Amino acid sequence: MSKKPGADGCHSIAYVIKRFENVNNLYQNVKKEGKLRSRKEIYSENY
């Protein structure tokens, strides 16, 4: 990974760990709310 990025531009183990943390946070939000929020719900100022 240090010479050229792997899948999805991952440059380091720390970056991969951060991506997994973000996925885990997304999963927890979906589990808690019972749905996957739309872009409008997430970024309301863009609409």
PyMOL commands that set and color helices and strands:
alter all, ss='L'
color gray80, all
select helices_A, chain A and resi 7-9+13-33+39-42+44-46
alter helices_A, ss='H'
color red, helices_A
deselect
rebuild
show_as cartoon
